[in-house]
Each structure stands twice: as C-alpha cells, then as structure tokens.
C-alpha cells in the first residue's frame, strides 16, 4: 500500500507510508472509510472535518465548504485519474489558476488567493485520515492547510489512481481559497 502527495504550484511528489492514528479521526464520521464503503460526499465531509481538526489545534478558523472550489477540485481529480497524470500542471498545461478560470469564471475575482494539495492512496492508505495525516507530515502540504488566509475549501475525490497499474485507489484534490472579497460584497 502506498500514498503519494503533491502540493502548491511546484510538482514535488512525496511517497511514504505512515502508521495509523485513530485519535486523529475521532469525531469525523467516515474518516477511516474508502470509496467502496462511503460515498464521495461522505469522504469529502470527513476530509474537511479532519482538516478543520488540524486547524483547531492552531486556533484557526474552520474551512467553509465552497461549491465553486469543489467544482474545480472534482473536475481535476477526475481528469488526473482518466489521464493517468499526477501533477499540478495538467497534461494540456493547465494550472490551478487556469482551472479555476475555466471552471468558475464568474467567481475568480471574488477570491484573493488559491492553494492546492493533491494526494492519492490505495487500499488502507486511501482513507481521508491517512491522506490528511500524510499532508500534515509534509511541510508544503501543512503550510497550505494552516495558511490563515485560506477560509474556503473545495474537495474533489475520484475513484482510481492517477497512475497505471494500481487498484483500489482514491485520488484527492483540495483547493483552498481566500474569500475576503466575497465577504465584503
């Protein structure tokens, strides 16, 4: 079983296996589930719950679910799996900003900043708990999660791996946004 991550604008990929920690999942329903035992919506809620627990440790505001950012994240998770490509730069050269502009053009100007974490895992490593734990053990992923300015999040989950030859995998995309302009409207 394995887990792979990528964060920010750089396409740095880390691969490692971490031990389980049930305490991190307490209070987040479906935190230990996989796509076969929970829906994408349930896994997404569990992932946001776990990320918000991490933010609470640092006395930070919770992420609010964002429909526009969720649309961006879902679309890209599906594209990575279908294209078998795991990178912040898509096969056609898309970047987080161009994906946001293409998916939610009317919403782009209402955000001040964006961030993105990618991850995929297979088997027991495909749970929200394992992905969040892995992100928190990676400085660049943790930095996105703990950026005070990010207050909205979209989570996209697709069944499958963004690489060939892997079964029982789930691919995750989190898109973070700073919606300060949206609150002033």
NORPE-V438815 format. One record per pair of residues at least 6 apart in sequence whose ideal C-beta (glycine too) atoms are under 7 Angstrom apart, sorted by sequence separation. I is the first residue (numbers start at 1). J is the second residue. D is the distance in Angstrom with one decimal. If there is no record, write none. Layout:
# NORPE-V438815
i & j & d
I & J & D
I & J & D
This chain:
# NORPE-V438815
i & j & d
6 & 12 & 6.4
25 & 31 & 3.5
80 & 86 & 5.9
85 & 91 & 5.1
89 & 95 & 6.0
135 & 141 & 3.8
136 & 142 & 5.2
6 & 13 & 5.1
25 & 32 & 5.6
55 & 62 & 6.3
88 & 95 & 6.9
101 & 108 & 5.4
135 & 142 & 6.5
5 & 13 & 6.7
30 & 38 & 4.4
35 & 43 & 6.7
55 & 63 & 7.0
83 & 91 & 5.1
88 & 96 & 6.6
100 & 108 & 5.7
161 & 169 & 3.6
4 & 13 & 5.8
5 & 14 & 5.0
33 & 42 & 6.8
121 & 130 & 5.8
136 & 145 & 6.9
160 & 169 & 5.8
162 & 171 & 5.4
33 & 43 & 6.4
52 & 62 & 4.4
121 & 131 & 6.2
135 & 145 & 6.2
161 & 171 & 6.4
4 & 15 & 4.9
52 & 63 & 5.8
79 & 90 & 6.4
159 & 170 & 6.2
160 & 171 & 6.4
3 & 15 & 6.9
30 & 42 & 4.4
51 & 63 & 6.0
119 & 131 & 4.7
2 & 15 & 6.0
3 & 16 & 6.9
30 & 43 & 6.0
33 & 46 & 6.9
157 & 170 & 6.0
158 & 171 & 4.8
3 & 17 & 6.5
100 & 114 & 6.2
2 & 17 & 6.5
31 & 46 & 4.6
48 & 63 & 6.0
119 & 134 & 6.5
157 & 172 & 5.7
1 & 17 & 6.7
30 & 46 & 4.1
119 & 135 & 6.5
29 & 46 & 6.3
48 & 65 & 6.3
97 & 114 & 6.7
156 & 173 & 4.2
28 & 46 & 5.1
96 & 114 & 5.6
117 & 135 & 5.7
31 & 50 & 5.9
155 & 174 & 5.3
96 & 116 & 4.7
28 & 49 & 3.7
153 & 174 & 6.0
154 & 175 & 4.4
28 & 50 & 5.2
153 & 175 & 7.0
76 & 99 & 5.7
153 & 176 & 5.6
117 & 141 & 5.1
25 & 50 & 6.8
28 & 53 & 6.9
152 & 177 & 4.4
24 & 50 & 6.7
150 & 176 & 4.0
72 & 99 & 5.5
117 & 144 & 5.3
150 & 177 & 6.4
151 & 178 & 6.4
152 & 179 & 4.9
72 & 100 & 5.4
75 & 103 & 5.7
88 & 116 & 6.3
150 & 178 & 5.6
151 & 179 & 5.8
115 & 144 & 4.3
147 & 176 & 6.9
149 & 178 & 4.3
88 & 118 & 6.8
72 & 103 & 4.7
71 & 103 & 5.4
72 & 104 & 6.3
86 & 118 & 6.7
115 & 147 & 6.4
144 & 176 & 5.7
71 & 104 & 6.1
86 & 120 & 6.8
115 & 150 & 6.0
68 & 104 & 4.2
113 & 149 & 6.0
68 & 107 & 4.4
122 & 161 & 6.4
120 & 161 & 5.3
131 & 172 & 5.3
120 & 162 & 5.8
126 & 168 & 6.8
126 & 169 & 5.8
122 & 166 & 5.2
126 & 170 & 4.1
122 & 167 & 6.8
123 & 168 & 5.4
122 & 168 & 5.3
122 & 169 & 4.1
121 & 169 & 6.5
120 & 169 & 5.7
121 & 170 & 6.4
120 & 170 & 6.5
120 & 171 & 4.2
120 & 172 & 6.6
119 & 172 & 4.7
118 & 173 & 5.7
116 & 173 & 6.9
117 & 174 & 4.6
116 & 174 & 6.8
116 & 175 & 5.5
114 & 175 & 6.5
115 & 176 & 4.0
114 & 176 & 6.5
114 & 177 & 5.5
113 & 178 & 4.3
111 & 177 & 4.6
112 & 178 & 4.4
111 & 178 & 6.1
111 & 179 & 5.7
112 & 180 & 5.3
110 & 179 & 6.5
112 & 181 & 5.9
111 & 181 & 6.7
110 & 181 & 5.0
111 & 182 & 7.0
110 & 182 & 4.3
13 & 86 & 6.8
110 & 185 & 7.0
11 & 87 & 4.7
86 & 162 & 3.9
11 & 88 & 5.3
81 & 158 & 4.6
85 & 162 & 5.9
86 & 163 & 6.2
11 & 89 & 6.3
50 & 128 & 5.7
54 & 132 & 6.9
84 & 162 & 6.0
9 & 88 & 6.0
50 & 129 & 6.3
77 & 156 & 3.8
81 & 160 & 4.1
84 & 163 & 5.9
6 & 86 & 6.4
76 & 156 & 6.2
77 & 157 & 6.0
78 & 158 & 4.7
81 & 161 & 6.8
84 & 164 & 5.4
6 & 87 & 6.7
47 & 128 & 4.2
51 & 132 & 6.0
73 & 154 & 4.2
75 & 156 & 6.9
77 & 158 & 3.9
81 & 162 & 5.5
4 & 86 & 6.5
6 & 88 & 6.0
46 & 128 & 4.2
50 & 132 & 4.2
54 & 136 & 5.9
72 & 154 & 5.8
73 & 155 & 5.6
74 & 156 & 3.7
80 & 162 & 4.0
69 & 152 & 5.9
71 & 154 & 6.9
73 & 156 & 3.1
47 & 131 & 6.8
69 & 153 & 6.3
70 & 154 & 3.7
43 & 128 & 5.6
47 & 132 & 6.4
69 & 154 & 2.7
70 & 155 & 6.4
60 & 146 & 6.7
66 & 152 & 3.9
70 & 156 & 6.7
64 & 151 & 6.3
66 & 153 & 6.2
58 & 146 & 5.9
60 & 148 & 6.0
63 & 151 & 6.6
64 & 152 & 5.2
65 & 153 & 6.6
66 & 154 & 5.0
63 & 152 & 6.5
61 & 151 & 6.0
63 & 153 & 4.0
81 & 171 & 5.2
54 & 145 & 5.9
55 & 146 & 6.7
80 & 171 & 5.7
34 & 126 & 5.0
34 & 127 & 6.0
33 & 127 & 6.2
51 & 145 & 5.8
77 & 171 & 5.1
32 & 127 & 5.2
77 & 172 & 6.7
31 & 127 & 6.7
77 & 173 & 4.3
31 & 128 & 5.2
32 & 129 & 5.5
76 & 173 & 5.0
30 & 128 & 7.0
31 & 129 & 4.4
73 & 173 & 4.3
73 & 174 & 6.3
51 & 153 & 7.0
73 & 175 & 4.5
72 & 175 & 5.1
25 & 129 & 4.3
24 & 129 & 6.0
48 & 153 & 6.2
69 & 175 & 4.5
8 & 115 & 6.8
48 & 155 & 6.1
17 & 125 & 6.7
47 & 155 & 5.3
69 & 177 & 5.3
24 & 133 & 6.1
7 & 117 & 4.9
44 & 155 & 4.3
66 & 177 & 6.2
6 & 118 & 4.1
18 & 130 & 7.0
21 & 133 & 6.3
5 & 118 & 6.7
44 & 157 & 5.8
5 & 119 & 4.7
43 & 157 & 5.2
4 & 119 & 6.7
18 & 133 & 5.5
3 & 119 & 6.6
4 & 120 & 5.5
18 & 134 & 5.9
40 & 157 & 4.6
3 & 121 & 4.1
2 & 121 & 6.8
18 & 137 & 6.2
2 & 122 & 6.2
1 & 122 & 5.7
1 & 123 & 4.1
3 & 125 & 4.3
1 & 124 & 5.7
2 & 125 & 6.1
1 & 125 & 4.6
14 & 138 & 5.6
35 & 159 & 4.9
47 & 172 & 6.8
3 & 130 & 6.1
3 & 131 & 6.9
12 & 140 & 6.6
5 & 134 & 5.7
5 & 135 & 6.4
3 & 134 & 5.1
7 & 138 & 6.7
8 & 140 & 5.4
5 & 138 & 5.7
7 & 140 & 4.2
7 & 141 & 4.3
35 & 170 & 5.2
5 & 141 & 6.0
8 & 144 & 6.7
34 & 170 & 6.5
7 & 144 & 5.8
